Structure formats: structure tokens, C-alpha cells
Amino acid sequence: MRIVVQRSKQASVTVAGEVKGQIKSGLVLLVGVTHDDKEEDAAYLADKVASLRIFEDADEKMNLSLLDVGGEILSVSQFTLYGDTRKGRRPSFIDAARPEYAIGIYETFNKLLREKGIHVETGVFGAMMDVQLINDGPVTLIIESKA
């Protein structure tokens, strides 16, 4: 799995003009799944995201996690994270998992975050989505479940 993590002051996702998910302070996650990802990958990344110390403490040091600050998550499925642009001008998405497989891993990931007590909003898996956010910092990281 590959996730782009963005610290956000607020965010929302809209499908066909209708808001499907929105959060206040927290994290926006663009979540990609590849063929060999398993529930263990989802569990590893759920733990990583929940405890990643990227929020500022009283001394303005990134020392607090999402759990520490009571933040929310907007999780958006994003197969294009596995786009390969090394050859030609058009990305190849051969490394992205098929939707019927990826949706289960993606839903497991979100369920595991919710089990940690985190409020999680989502877009619509596989839909064309408009994502709006106010990036806080900006702080943007890429995390993966495989080395």
C-alpha cells in the first residue's frame, strides 16, 4: 500500500456535486493498493497513520500524533498512486490492484482506523471525486507498507 498523507485544517470530497465526506482538522489520506497487499499491510499503515507524530506541540515541534490531537481523517482511494511514468508519456497502472480486490483492502484500512477511535470520512471508491483541502504547514508525506 502507498499513502500520501497531508496534514489539513479542513477538507472535503465531492462526487457529482454532492459532498460525500468532510473533516475539520486532521489528515487527508490518498490511499493506493497494489496486487500483493494484504490485511497486514492495512494494519501496519493504520497503526503508522494513527501514531505518526506530525502535529505540533506547545513548543511548535512536530511531536504529537493524530490520536494525541483528536484529529479526523478524510480517506480517499487513489489507484493513480501506482501509476508508472518511466516509459512513454502515458502512465501505466499495471501495478495498481484491480478494483474488486483493492476495495476490500481499502475498507479494511478505514475500519482499522475507526477501531482506534478516529473519525474517518471517505469519498466513493472508484468514482471521479473533487477533493478540497487546506494543507496545514504544508506537511505532506508518502508512506508505504513495503520497503
Backbone torsions as a table, in degrees:
resi	resn	phi	psi	omega
1	MET	NA	150.6	178.4
2	ARG	-134.7	130.8	-178.1
3	ILE	-131.1	131.4	168.1
4	VAL	-93.8	122.0	-177.4
5	VAL	-107.2	124.8	177.5
6	GLN	-125.7	123.2	175.2
7	ARG	-72.8	132.9	-170.4
8	SER	-136.2	144.2	174.4
9	LYS	-84.4	-28.4	172.5
10	GLN	-168.2	154.8	-177.9
11	ALA	-159.9	156.8	175.9
12	SER	-152.1	158.9	174.9
13	VAL	-129.5	133.8	-176.5
14	THR	-123.3	138.3	175.4
15	VAL	-125.9	123.9	179.1
16	ALA	51.0	42.1	176.7
17	GLY	81.4	-0.4	-178.8
18	GLU	-112.2	127.9	177.3
19	VAL	-68.2	122.7	-179.2
20	LYS	-102.5	-24.0	178.8
21	GLY	-159.6	144.6	175.4
22	GLN	-155.5	148.1	-179.8
23	ILE	-134.1	163.8	169.2
24	LYS	-94.1	-129.5	-177.4
25	SER	-68.6	136.1	178.0
26	GLY	161.3	-135.8	-175.9
27	LEU	-128.4	139.0	167.6
28	VAL	-101.5	127.7	-178.9
29	LEU	-117.4	122.3	170.1
30	LEU	-98.1	117.1	-167.0
31	VAL	-115.1	119.9	176.8
32	GLY	-113.6	143.9	-179.3
33	VAL	-123.0	136.8	175.6
34	THR	-110.7	175.0	-170.2
35	HIS	-57.0	-40.8	-173.3
36	ASP	-98.3	13.7	176.3
37	ASP	-70.8	143.4	-178.7
38	LYS	-127.8	178.5	177.4
39	GLU	-60.5	-29.6	178.2
40	GLU	-63.4	-35.4	176.4
41	ASP	-65.6	-43.3	178.1
42	ALA	-62.3	-41.4	-180.0
43	ALA	-66.0	-44.4	178.6
44	TYR	-58.6	-46.9	-177.1
45	LEU	-73.9	-30.9	175.1
46	ALA	-63.1	-43.7	176.5
47	ASP	-63.0	-44.2	-178.9
48	LYS	-61.6	-49.0	-178.4
49	VAL	-62.5	-45.4	-177.2
50	ALA	-64.3	-32.4	-174.4
51	SER	-108.2	2.7	179.0
52	LEU	-63.4	122.1	-174.3
53	ARG	-89.2	85.2	-178.6
54	ILE	-126.2	11.7	174.9
55	PHE	-106.3	145.2	-174.5
56	GLU	-77.5	142.2	173.9
57	ASP	-91.1	-169.7	-178.6
58	ALA	-63.1	-23.1	178.9
59	ASP	-94.5	12.4	179.6
60	GLU	61.4	31.1	174.2
61	LYS	-103.9	140.9	175.9
62	MET	-72.7	96.3	-171.6
63	ASN	-137.3	-1.5	-176.0
64	LEU	-118.3	147.8	179.0
65	SER	-95.5	172.6	174.8
66	LEU	-58.2	-40.5	178.3
67	LEU	-64.0	-38.4	179.8
68	ASP	-63.8	-38.1	-174.5
69	VAL	-96.6	-3.6	179.8
70	GLY	68.8	33.1	-178.5
71	GLY	-77.7	169.0	-179.8
72	GLU	-111.3	170.1	178.6
73	ILE	-128.5	136.5	166.6
74	LEU	-110.7	110.6	-176.1
75	SER	-104.6	123.6	-176.2
76	VAL	-124.9	123.9	177.3
77	SER	-66.7	140.8	-171.7
78	GLN	-150.2	81.7	-178.2
79	PHE	-63.8	-24.0	-177.4
80	THR	-67.7	-9.3	174.7
81	LEU	-64.5	-19.0	177.0
82	TYR	-102.8	22.3	174.8
83	GLY	-73.9	131.7	179.0
84	ASP	-104.6	118.7	-176.9
85	THR	-110.1	13.8	-175.9
86	ARG	-68.7	-30.2	-178.9
87	LYS	-115.6	136.8	175.5
88	GLY	67.6	-163.1	-175.9
89	ARG	-110.6	-11.4	-178.8
90	ARG	-110.5	128.4	-179.1
91	PRO	-63.2	146.2	172.2
92	SER	-102.0	133.5	-179.0
93	PHE	-109.8	27.3	-177.1
94	ILE	-63.3	-25.9	-179.8
95	ASP	-84.7	-9.9	177.5
96	ALA	-78.2	138.4	178.2
97	ALA	-67.5	149.8	175.4
98	ARG	-61.7	145.2	-176.9
99	PRO	-53.5	-41.1	-177.2
100	GLU	-65.3	-23.3	175.5
101	TYR	-90.4	-45.9	-174.3
102	ALA	-61.7	-36.0	-176.0
103	ILE	-60.5	-37.2	179.6
104	GLY	-65.9	-42.2	178.6
105	ILE	-67.0	-43.3	178.9
106	TYR	-61.1	-46.0	179.5
107	GLU	-66.6	-37.1	175.6
108	THR	-61.5	-45.4	177.9
109	PHE	-55.4	-49.2	-179.3
110	ASN	-65.1	-38.6	178.3
111	LYS	-62.3	-42.6	179.5
112	LEU	-64.4	-36.8	175.5
113	LEU	-64.5	-43.3	179.2
114	ARG	-63.1	-36.4	178.7
115	GLU	-64.8	-19.0	175.9
116	LYS	-85.5	1.6	179.0
117	GLY	89.1	13.8	-179.0
118	ILE	-91.6	134.5	174.0
119	HIS	-76.0	119.6	-177.3
120	VAL	-120.0	124.5	171.9
121	GLU	-107.5	154.4	-179.9
122	THR	-136.0	166.5	168.4
123	GLY	-87.6	-150.8	177.7
124	VAL	-115.8	117.8	-176.1
125	PHE	-55.1	128.0	175.7
126	GLY	80.7	-3.4	-178.5
127	ALA	-87.7	160.2	168.4
128	MET	-76.1	122.7	-173.5
129	MET	-126.1	147.2	169.7
130	ASP	-105.0	120.4	-179.3
131	VAL	-110.7	126.1	176.4
132	GLN	-118.0	138.0	175.5
133	LEU	-152.7	155.8	167.9
134	ILE	-106.1	104.7	-177.9
135	ASN	-71.5	126.9	-176.5
136	ASP	-94.7	109.9	176.3
137	GLY	130.8	-68.2	-6.1
138	PRO	-73.9	144.6	174.6
139	VAL	-122.1	116.7	179.6
140	THR	-137.6	127.7	-179.6
141	LEU	-131.3	156.6	171.9
142	ILE	-117.2	126.3	177.9
143	ILE	-124.4	147.9	-178.1
144	GLU	-134.5	154.4	-179.7
145	SER	-88.0	-16.0	179.6
146	LYS	-113.7	149.7	179.8
147	ALA	-69.7	NA	NA
